Amino acid sequence: MNITVYLGAYGGNDVSLTKAVEELGAWIGRNGHVLVYGGSEIGLMGVLAKSTMAAGGKAIGVEPAFFVEKELQYDGLTQLIVTADMSERKAKMIELGDAFVAMPGGTGTLEEISEIMSKVSLGHLDAPCIIYNHNGFYDGLKQLLATMIENGLSTEARQRGIFFAESMEEIVRCIEA
């Protein structure tokens, strides 16, 4: 299974988040899955790819040309796909994915997982959309989705494929379900 993971290019300041990213990467690698991610060697992205590959897994990076020009790509990947721009990158990552996981990240992560949530709720994507709420990072997003339902702007049925995971075990359950 190809697991597309969205996460920060920065390392953040929470050591437990780095350990959670390493744990996810190791699980992907040990279980014969393929990581699809943004292609960078820096920050949490690099931690994820390296831990996946160290556990015997494959990692496909999808990196826009302007990041490659800045030499931000991870050259040790199983495969690096270079795209013209961010829009093409997002489309390729969706095309390749069988399941989607958002770890804590910045505005790019939020944009990418928002697109997955929308495609899942519209029925345009039949894959789990898993948001790893590490240490409550996505509590606000979880509340926002609930508020949308409360205000009649969304429904539980529309959000059925969107899952908030509080642990690695919950991520695994969502992927394997």
C-alpha positions as a Markdown table, in Angstrom:
| # | Residue | x | y | z |
|---|---|---|---|---|
| 1 | Met | 0.0 | 0.0 | 0.0 |
| 2 | Asn | 1.2 | 3.5 | -0.8 |
| 3 | Ile | 0.8 | 5.8 | 2.2 |
| 4 | Thr | 1.0 | 9.5 | 1.5 |
| 5 | Val | 2.2 | 11.4 | 4.5 |
| 6 | Tyr | 2.0 | 15.2 | 4.9 |
| 7 | Leu | 4.2 | 16.8 | 7.5 |
| 8 | Gly | 6.5 | 19.7 | 8.2 |
| 9 | Ala | 9.8 | 20.5 | 6.5 |
| 10 | Tyr | 10.9 | 22.1 | 9.7 |
| 11 | Gly | 11.9 | 19.9 | 12.7 |
| 12 | Gly | 9.7 | 21.6 | 15.3 |
| 13 | Asn | 10.6 | 21.9 | 18.9 |
| 14 | Asp | 8.8 | 18.8 | 20.3 |
| 15 | Val | 11.1 | 15.8 | 20.6 |
| 16 | Ser | 8.1 | 13.5 | 21.0 |
| 17 | Leu | 6.9 | 14.5 | 17.6 |
| 18 | Thr | 10.2 | 13.5 | 16.0 |
| 19 | Lys | 9.9 | 10.1 | 17.8 |
| 20 | Ala | 6.3 | 9.8 | 16.5 |
| 21 | Val | 7.5 | 10.5 | 12.9 |
| 22 | Glu | 10.3 | 7.9 | 13.3 |
| 23 | Glu | 7.7 | 5.4 | 14.6 |
| 24 | Leu | 5.4 | 6.0 | 11.6 |
| 25 | Gly | 8.3 | 5.6 | 9.2 |
| 26 | Ala | 9.6 | 2.5 | 10.8 |
| 27 | Trp | 6.0 | 1.0 | 10.7 |
| 28 | Ile | 5.6 | 1.8 | 7.0 |
| 29 | Gly | 9.0 | 0.2 | 6.2 |
| 30 | Arg | 8.6 | -2.9 | 8.4 |
| 31 | Asn | 5.1 | -3.7 | 7.0 |
| 32 | Gly | 6.1 | -3.5 | 3.3 |
| 33 | His | 4.2 | -0.3 | 2.6 |
| 34 | Val | 5.6 | 2.5 | 0.4 |
| 35 | Leu | 6.0 | 6.0 | 1.7 |
| 36 | Val | 4.9 | 8.8 | -0.6 |
| 37 | Tyr | 5.9 | 12.3 | 0.8 |
| 38 | Gly | 7.2 | 15.7 | -0.2 |
| 39 | Gly | 10.7 | 14.5 | -1.1 |
| 40 | Ser | 12.8 | 16.7 | 1.2 |
| 41 | Glu | 15.7 | 15.6 | 3.3 |
| 42 | Ile | 15.3 | 18.3 | 5.9 |
| 43 | Gly | 13.1 | 18.6 | 9.0 |
| 44 | Leu | 10.4 | 16.0 | 9.8 |
| 45 | Met | 10.2 | 15.0 | 6.1 |
| 46 | Gly | 13.8 | 13.8 | 6.2 |
| 47 | Val | 13.2 | 12.0 | 9.5 |
| 48 | Leu | 10.2 | 10.2 | 8.0 |
| 49 | Ala | 12.0 | 9.1 | 4.8 |
| 50 | Lys | 15.1 | 7.9 | 6.6 |
| 51 | Ser | 13.2 | 5.9 | 9.2 |
| 52 | Thr | 11.1 | 4.3 | 6.5 |
| 53 | Met | 14.1 | 3.3 | 4.5 |
| 54 | Ala | 16.1 | 2.2 | 7.5 |
| 55 | Ala | 13.3 | -0.3 | 8.3 |
| 56 | Gly | 13.6 | -1.8 | 4.8 |
| 57 | Gly | 10.9 | 0.2 | 3.2 |
| 58 | Lys | 10.6 | 2.2 | 0.0 |
| 59 | Ala | 10.2 | 6.0 | -0.2 |
| 60 | Ile | 8.9 | 8.0 | -3.1 |
| 61 | Gly | 9.5 | 11.7 | -2.9 |
| 62 | Val | 7.5 | 14.2 | -5.0 |
| 63 | Glu | 9.4 | 17.5 | -5.1 |
| 64 | Pro | 8.7 | 20.6 | -7.2 |
| 65 | Ala | 11.6 | 21.7 | -9.4 |
| 66 | Phe | 12.1 | 25.0 | -7.5 |
| 67 | Phe | 13.0 | 23.0 | -4.3 |
| 68 | Val | 15.3 | 20.7 | -6.3 |
| 69 | Glu | 17.1 | 23.8 | -7.6 |
| 70 | Lys | 17.6 | 24.8 | -3.9 |
| 71 | Glu | 18.9 | 21.2 | -3.3 |
| 72 | Leu | 16.3 | 20.4 | -0.6 |
| 73 | Gln | 15.5 | 16.9 | -2.1 |
| 74 | Tyr | 16.6 | 13.7 | -0.5 |
| 75 | Asp | 18.9 | 12.0 | -3.0 |
| 76 | Gly | 18.8 | 8.6 | -1.2 |
| 77 | Leu | 15.2 | 7.9 | -2.0 |
| 78 | Thr | 13.9 | 4.9 | -3.8 |
| 79 | Gln | 12.4 | 7.3 | -6.4 |
| 80 | Leu | 12.3 | 11.0 | -6.7 |
| 81 | Ile | 9.6 | 12.5 | -8.9 |
| 82 | Val | 10.2 | 16.2 | -9.9 |
| 83 | Thr | 7.2 | 18.2 | -10.7 |
| 84 | Ala | 6.8 | 21.6 | -12.4 |
| 85 | Asp | 5.1 | 23.2 | -9.3 |
| 86 | Met | 3.3 | 22.7 | -6.1 |
| 87 | Ser | -0.1 | 22.0 | -7.8 |
| 88 | Glu | 1.4 | 19.2 | -9.9 |
| 89 | Arg | 3.1 | 17.9 | -6.8 |
| 90 | Lys | -0.1 | 17.7 | -4.8 |
| 91 | Ala | -1.9 | 16.0 | -7.7 |
| 92 | Lys | 0.9 | 13.4 | -8.0 |
| 93 | Met | 0.9 | 12.7 | -4.3 |
| 94 | Ile | -2.9 | 12.1 | -4.4 |
| 95 | Glu | -2.6 | 9.9 | -7.5 |
| 96 | Leu | 0.0 | 7.7 | -5.8 |
| 97 | Gly | -1.7 | 7.4 | -2.4 |
| 98 | Asp | -3.9 | 4.6 | -1.1 |
| 99 | Ala | -4.1 | 6.2 | 2.4 |
| 100 | Phe | -3.3 | 9.7 | 3.6 |
| 101 | Val | -1.9 | 10.7 | 6.9 |
| 102 | Ala | -1.3 | 14.3 | 8.2 |
| 103 | Met | 1.3 | 14.6 | 10.9 |
| 104 | Pro | 1.7 | 18.0 | 12.6 |
| 105 | Gly | 3.1 | 20.5 | 10.1 |
| 106 | Gly | 2.8 | 24.1 | 8.9 |
| 107 | Thr | 0.5 | 25.8 | 6.4 |
| 108 | Gly | 1.5 | 23.6 | 3.5 |
| 109 | Thr | 0.5 | 20.5 | 5.5 |
| 110 | Leu | -2.8 | 22.1 | 6.4 |
| 111 | Glu | -3.5 | 23.0 | 2.7 |
| 112 | Glu | -2.6 | 19.5 | 1.5 |
| 113 | Ile | -4.8 | 17.6 | 4.1 |
| 114 | Ser | -7.6 | 20.1 | 3.5 |
| 115 | Glu | -7.7 | 19.0 | -0.1 |
| 116 | Ile | -7.8 | 15.3 | 0.9 |
| 117 | Met | -10.6 | 16.0 | 3.4 |
| 118 | Ser | -12.6 | 17.7 | 0.7 |
| 119 | Lys | -12.1 | 14.9 | -1.8 |
| 120 | Val | -13.0 | 12.3 | 0.7 |
| 121 | Ser | -16.2 | 14.2 | 1.8 |
| 122 | Leu | -17.2 | 14.7 | -1.8 |
| 123 | Gly | -16.7 | 11.0 | -2.6 |
| 124 | His | -14.0 | 11.8 | -5.1 |
| 125 | Leu | -11.4 | 9.8 | -3.1 |
| 126 | Asp | -12.1 | 6.5 | -1.5 |
| 127 | Ala | -9.2 | 6.3 | 1.0 |
| 128 | Pro | -8.8 | 7.0 | 4.7 |
| 129 | Cys | -7.8 | 10.6 | 5.6 |
| 130 | Ile | -6.0 | 10.3 | 8.9 |
| 131 | Ile | -5.1 | 13.3 | 11.0 |
| 132 | Tyr | -2.5 | 12.5 | 13.7 |
| 133 | Asn | -3.6 | 14.7 | 16.6 |
| 134 | His | -0.2 | 14.3 | 18.4 |
| 135 | Asn | -0.4 | 16.0 | 21.8 |
| 136 | Gly | -3.6 | 17.8 | 20.7 |
| 137 | Phe | -2.0 | 19.5 | 17.7 |
| 138 | Tyr | -5.2 | 19.3 | 15.6 |
| 139 | Asp | -7.7 | 19.8 | 18.4 |
| 140 | Gly | -8.8 | 23.1 | 16.7 |
| 141 | Leu | -9.3 | 21.5 | 13.4 |
| 142 | Lys | -11.3 | 18.7 | 15.0 |
| 143 | Gln | -13.5 | 21.3 | 16.7 |
| 144 | Leu | -13.9 | 23.2 | 13.5 |
| 145 | Leu | -15.2 | 20.1 | 11.7 |
| 146 | Ala | -17.6 | 19.5 | 14.5 |
| 147 | Thr | -18.8 | 23.1 | 14.4 |
| 148 | Met | -19.4 | 22.7 | 10.6 |
| 149 | Ile | -21.8 | 19.8 | 11.4 |
| 150 | Glu | -23.5 | 21.7 | 14.3 |
| 151 | Asn | -24.1 | 24.7 | 12.0 |
| 152 | Gly | -25.6 | 22.5 | 9.2 |
| 153 | Leu | -22.7 | 23.2 | 6.9 |
| 154 | Ser | -21.5 | 19.6 | 6.8 |
| 155 | Thr | -22.8 | 16.2 | 7.9 |
| 156 | Glu | -21.3 | 13.3 | 9.8 |
| 157 | Ala | -21.9 | 11.2 | 6.6 |
| 158 | Arg | -19.7 | 13.7 | 4.6 |
| 159 | Gln | -17.0 | 13.5 | 7.2 |
| 160 | Arg | -17.1 | 9.7 | 7.5 |
| 161 | Gly | -13.7 | 9.0 | 5.9 |
| 162 | Ile | -11.9 | 11.6 | 8.0 |
| 163 | Phe | -10.3 | 10.2 | 11.2 |
| 164 | Phe | -8.4 | 11.8 | 14.0 |
| 165 | Ala | -5.9 | 9.5 | 15.5 |
| 166 | Glu | -4.4 | 10.0 | 19.0 |
| 167 | Ser | -1.7 | 7.4 | 18.7 |
| 168 | Met | 0.3 | 5.3 | 16.3 |
| 169 | Glu | -2.0 | 2.3 | 17.1 |
| 170 | Glu | -5.0 | 4.3 | 15.9 |
| 171 | Ile | -3.3 | 5.3 | 12.7 |
| 172 | Val | -2.5 | 1.6 | 12.0 |
| 173 | Arg | -6.2 | 0.6 | 12.8 |
| 174 | Cys | -7.4 | 3.3 | 10.3 |
| 175 | Ile | -5.0 | 2.2 | 7.6 |
| 176 | Glu | -5.7 | -1.5 | 8.1 |
| 177 | Ala | -9.5 | -1.2 | 8.3 |
